[in-house]
């Protein structure tokens, strides 16, 4: 495995929790572009790789066991995806890394549609900078259900569930559907059994309806999808041990030769 790491983060950035163990694979010449998040010029690196049809590795917040600064001594997972900001393919993989997650039964009732936009950086990458406004406006012409918007929680210079004023489960409690562009909220809603609609680039795409405005829910089997996501997030210890590299060489032999 050869990676060309983008190291343009502040020394205090949580990005180093995943970039530091990945440094053992650093290769300035032959490594594939590797970024954490889309900030600090990383969106340009990603867009150039896409435009030039080059392989790239994207790291960011995981699908579960997310970094929480209130628990500094815990070990957290970090998302690792090849040639995409999310893993939206399904591999034949075991459930050894997600046995603790219970897939709830699909729901068929609810009182409103919960819209969960991604960040502006993601929407810009998708070429849909006005995704939230346009999506809500279109939905309002298609349904009489109330629409509730849950923006990505941000506070005190950081973001994520630990700074949310309203817990996600509260917003889920009476949601009939969840609509998202690429937010990890879509992963959590599928796990919670709420029919979900999303863009094709989203992690929940294989088990959601990517025809958002059809408002026709899908209720697919989710276990292999969940197994796949569990193999696309790793702890620093797993990266440092070589397990991440070993697994990805098997999953992506054409990329990591």
C-alpha positions in Angstrom: 0.0 0.0 0.0 1.4 3.4 -1.0 -0.3 6.6 0.1 0.4 10.3 -0.6 -1.0 12.0 2.5 -2.4 15.5 2.5 -0.8 16.9 5.7 -2.3 20.3 5.6 -4.1 20.1 9.0 -3.3 22.0 12.2 -1.3 20.0 14.7 -4.3 19.9 17.0 -6.6 18.5 14.4 -8.4 15.2 15.0 -7.4 14.3 11.4 -4.0 13.2 12.8 -5.6 10.4 14.7 -6.0 8.6 11.4 -3.3 10.3 9.3 -0.5 9.5 11.8 -0.9 5.7 11.6 -1.3 5.9 7.9 2.1 7.6 7.6 3.8 4.2 7.5 2.5 3.9 4.0 3.6 7.3 2.8 5.1 7.5 -0.7 5.4 11.0 -2.2 6.0 9.6 -5.8 3.8 6.5 -6.2 1.2 7.0 -3.4 -2.4 7.6 -4.2 -3.8 10.9 -2.9 -5.1 10.5 0.7 -7.1 13.2 2.4 -9.0 13.6 5.7 -12.3 15.5 5.0 -12.8 18.1 2.3 -11.5 21.2 4.1 -8.1 22.9 3.8 -7.9 22.5 0.1 -8.7 18.7 0.2 -11.7 19.3 -2.0 -9.4 20.5 -4.8 -7.2 17.4 -4.4 -10.2 15.1 -4.6 -11.7 17.0 -7.6 -8.4 16.8 -9.4 -8.2 13.1 -8.8 -11.7 12.6 -10.0 -11.1 14.7 -13.1 -7.9 12.9 -14.0 -9.4 9.4 -13.2 -6.8 8.7 -10.5 -7.3 6.6 -7.5 -7.7 8.3 -4.1 -8.4 7.4 -0.5 -10.8 9.4 1.6 -10.8 9.4 5.4 -13.2 11.2 7.7 -15.7 10.5 10.5 -17.0 7.0 10.8 -20.4 5.4 10.5 -20.5 4.7 14.2 -18.1 4.9 17.2 -17.5 8.5 16.3 -14.8 10.7 17.9 -16.1 12.4 21.0 -13.7 14.9 22.7 -15.4 14.3 26.1 -13.9 10.8 26.0 -10.3 11.5 25.1 -8.9 8.2 26.2 -11.3 6.1 24.1 -10.3 4.6 20.7 -12.5 5.7 17.9 -13.1 4.5 14.3 -12.3 6.5 11.2 -13.9 6.1 7.8 -11.7 4.9 4.9 -13.2 4.9 1.4 -11.7 4.4 -2.0 -12.5 6.7 -4.9 -15.5 8.1 -3.1 -16.4 10.0 0.0 -18.5 7.0 1.2 -18.6 3.3 0.6 -21.7 2.7 -1.4 -21.0 -0.7 -2.8 -21.8 -4.0 -1.0 -19.2 -6.7 -0.5 -19.6 -10.2 0.7 -18.1 -9.8 4.2 -18.7 -11.3 7.6 -20.5 -9.5 10.5 -17.7 -9.8 13.0 -17.2 -6.0 13.2 -20.8 -5.1 13.7 -22.4 -7.8 15.8 -23.2 -5.2 18.4 -25.5 -3.3 16.1 -29.2 -4.2 16.0 -31.1 -3.6 12.7 -34.5 -2.4 13.7 -37.6 -3.6 11.9 -38.7 -1.4 9.0 -41.4 1.2 10.0 -44.4 2.0 7.9 -45.9 4.9 9.8 -44.8 8.4 10.9 -45.9 12.0 11.0 -43.3 13.9 9.0 -40.4 13.7 6.6 -37.0 14.4 8.2 -34.6 16.1 5.8 -30.9 15.8 6.8 -28.6 17.8 4.5 -24.9 17.2 4.3 -22.4 20.0 4.7 -22.0 22.7 2.2 -18.6 21.2 1.2 -20.3 17.9 0.3 -23.0 19.7 -1.6 -20.4 21.7 -3.6 -18.6 18.5 -4.4 -21.8 17.0 -5.7 -22.5 20.1 -7.8 -25.7 20.8 -5.9 -24.9 23.9 -3.7 -28.6 24.6 -3.1 -29.5 21.0 -2.4 -31.4 21.7 0.8 -33.6 24.6 -0.5 -34.3 22.9 -3.8 -35.1 19.5 -2.2 -37.4 20.9 0.4 -39.2 23.0 -2.2 -39.8 20.0 -4.5 -40.9 17.8 -1.6 -43.5 20.4 -0.6 -45.1 20.0 -4.0 -45.3 16.2 -3.7 -46.6 15.6 -0.2 -48.8 17.0 2.5 -46.6 15.6 5.2 -44.8 18.2 7.3 -41.1 18.6 6.6 -38.6 18.9 9.4 -35.0 19.9 8.7 -32.1 18.6 10.7 -28.9 20.5 9.8 -25.5 19.1 10.8 -25.0 20.2 14.4 -22.3 22.8 14.8 -21.2 24.7 17.9 -18.0 26.3 19.3 -15.9 25.6 16.2 -16.8 21.9 16.0 -19.5 19.7 14.7 -21.2 16.4 15.3 -23.7 14.7 17.6 -21.9 15.8 20.8 -22.9 19.4 20.1 -26.4 18.7 19.0 -29.2 20.6 20.8 -31.7 17.9 19.8 -30.7 14.2 19.9 -31.0 12.4 16.6 -33.3 9.8 18.1 -35.8 12.5 19.0 -36.0 13.6 15.4 -36.3 9.9 14.3 -39.1 9.2 16.8 -42.0 10.2 14.5 -40.3 10.3 11.1 -42.1 8.5 8.3 -39.1 8.9 5.9 -35.6 10.4 6.1 -34.3 12.3 3.1 -30.6 13.1 2.9 -28.0 14.0 0.3 -25.0 12.1 1.8 -25.2 12.5 5.6 -24.3 9.7 7.9 -27.8 10.4 9.3 -28.9 8.2 6.4 -26.9 5.3 7.8 -28.4 5.7 11.2 -32.0 6.0 9.8 -31.6 2.8 7.8 -30.3 1.0 11.0 -33.3 2.4 12.9 -35.6 1.0 10.2 -36.8 4.3 8.8 -37.2 4.2 5.0 -34.6 6.5 3.5 -34.1 8.5 0.3 -30.6 9.8 -0.7 -28.2 10.7 -3.5 -26.4 7.9 -5.2 -23.1 8.9 -3.5 -24.4 8.3 0.0 -23.3 5.4 2.2 -27.0 4.4 2.6 -27.6 4.3 -1.2 -27.5 0.5 -1.5 -30.4 0.2 1.0 -32.3 3.4 0.2 -34.2 4.8 -2.7 -32.0 7.2 -4.8 -35.0 8.4 -6.6 -35.8 10.9 -3.9 -38.9 12.5 -5.3 -40.6 9.2 -6.0 -41.3 9.0 -2.3 -41.6 5.2 -2.8 -39.9 3.5 0.2 -37.7 0.5 -0.1 -37.3 -2.2 2.5 -34.3 -4.3 1.5 -32.2 -6.7 3.5 -29.5 -4.7 5.2 -27.1 -7.1 6.9 -24.5 -7.4 4.1 -24.6 -3.6 3.6 -23.9 -3.1 7.4 -21.1 -5.7 7.3 -19.5 -3.7 4.4 -19.6 -0.4 6.2 -17.9 -2.1 9.2 -14.9 -2.9 6.9 -14.7 0.7 5.8 -13.9 2.2 9.2 -10.8 1.4 11.3 -9.2 2.4 14.6 -5.7 3.9 14.7 -4.6 0.7 16.3 -6.0 -1.4 13.5 -4.3 0.8 10.9 -1.0 0.7 12.7 -1.2 -3.1 13.1 -1.5 -3.6 9.3 -5.0 -5.1 9.4 -6.5 -2.1 7.5 -3.9 -2.5 4.7 -4.4 -6.2 4.5 -8.2 -6.0 4.2 -8.1 -3.2 1.7 -5.6 -5.0 -0.5 -8.1 -7.9 -0.7 -11.1 -5.6 -1.2 -9.4 -3.3 -3.8 -6.6 -5.3 -5.4 -6.7 -3.1 -8.5 -5.9 0.0 -6.3 -3.5 -1.4 -3.7 -1.3 -3.8 -5.7 
